């Protein structure tokens, strides 16, 4: 039972991290898309 509980905990943690990774990839791709603009603000 204890092992099962720890597995459930591990699974929830993995799900959380997976969500974080997906969100980071989405924001990173969006950021990369926004960088090559015709008029860069810091040119």
Backbone as a ProteinNet text record, in pm:
[ID]
protein_1_A
[PRIMARY]
XXXXXXXXXXXXXXXXXXXXXXXXXXXXXXXXXXXXXXXXXXX
[TERTIARY]
83.9	0	88.1	191.4	279.5	346.9	387	451.7	354	229.4	126.8	104.8	102.6	82.6	198.4	320.5	435.5	431.4	383.2	369.5	270	158.1	58.5	117.7	195.2	260.4	357.2	437.2	534.4	463.5	351.8	277.3	223.8	168.5	115.1	227.6	343.7	457.8	503	509.6	549.2	449.7	320.3	218.1	239.3	266.8	289.9	410	519.8	638.9	616.4	539.8	511.6	432.7	334.7	256.5	347	437.7	531	617.1	670.3	755.9	678.2	554.4	475.1	448.4	414.3	388.3	514.2	630.1	755.5	786.4	765.6	791.8	700.6	572.4	477.6	524.9	556.1	599.4	731.8	823.2	953.3	935.9	851.1	827.8	763.1	668.1	603	705.3	794.8	898.8	992.9	1033.8	1123.2	1053.5	924.4	849.2	846	838.8	826.5	960.9	1072.3	1203.5	1235.2	1225.6	1264.1	1159.8	1143.9	1049.1	1120.6	1047.5	1109.5	1175.6	1114.2	1169.6	1199.9	1320	1355.1	1365.2	1306.7	1307.5	1447.6	1538.2	1672.4	1776.5	1742.1	1837	1928.1
-120.5	0	126.7	124.6	241.9	265.1	155.1	165.7	224.7	178.2	227.7	377.4	418.8	560.9	643	592.1	665.6	672.1	563.6	563.2	669.6	681.2	782.6	922.2	941.4	1070.8	1100	1000.3	1016.9	1050.1	982.3	1005.7	1148.8	1196.8	1332.9	1434.1	1408.6	1498.7	1498.9	1380.8	1371.5	1446.2	1432.6	1503.8	1653.9	1701.4	1844.2	1891.4	1814.4	1854.8	1849.9	1749.9	1739	1860.3	1903	2021.5	2143.8	2155.9	2269.2	2270	2150.8	2141.6	2180.8	2131.5	2166.3	2315.5	2374.3	2518.6	2596.2	2554.5	2623.1	2613.9	2494.3	2477.8	2570.1	2576.6	2664.8	2809.4	2857.3	2996.7	3021.3	2923.1	2938.3	2951.4	2865.6	2872.1	3005.1	3051.3	3179.5	3292.6	3285.8	3387.6	3388	3269	3257.7	3316.1	3290.7	3343.5	3496.2	3552.3	3697	3768.7	3697.5	3763.7	3821.7	3744	3800.5	3896.8	4009.7	4110.6	4207.5	4274.4	4368.6	4485.8	4530.8	4642.9	4597.7	4541.7	4500.7	4622.2	4615.1	4729.9	4766.5	4665.7	4693.3	4694.4	4751.8	4755.3	4877.4
0	0	0	82.9	89.1	-46.5	-108.9	-239.4	-341.3	-333.9	-426	-405.8	-277.4	-247.7	-304.8	-287.2	-337.6	-491.2	-554	-699.8	-743.1	-670.3	-703.3	-689.2	-583.7	-562.8	-676.8	-709.6	-817.8	-948.5	-975	-1098.2	-1103.4	-990.6	-988.2	-1009.3	-947.2	-964.1	-1110.1	-1170.1	-1311.1	-1399.1	-1369.6	-1446.7	-1435.4	-1313.1	-1290.6	-1372.7	-1364.1	-1437.7	-1587.9	-1633.9	-1776.6	-1822.4	-1740.4	-1774.4	-1781.4	-1685.6	-1684.1	-1809.1	-1844.8	-1963.5	-2088.6	-2101.4	-2219.7	-2223.9	-2108	-2104.6	-2143	-2090	-2121.9	-2270.5	-2330	-2473.5	-2553.4	-2514	-2584.6	-2576.6	-2456.8	-2441.3	-2512.2	-2507.8	-2572.8	-2723.8	-2782.2	-2926.1	-2962.2	-2881.4	-2906	-2899.7	-2800.3	-2783.1	-2903.7	-2947	-3063.3	-3186.3	-3199.7	-3313.6	-3310.5	-3189.8	-3176.4	-3194.1	-3179	-3185.6	-3324.3	-3434.3	-3564.4	-3620.3	-3554	-3600.4	-3695	-3785.1	-3877.1	-3803.9	-3694.1	-3617.8	-3475.7	-3451.2	-3316	-3223.9	-3104.5	-3013.1	-2964.9	-2959.4	-2906.5	-3017.8	-3131.2	-3241	-3226.2
[MASK]
+++++++++++++++++++++++++++++++++++++++++++

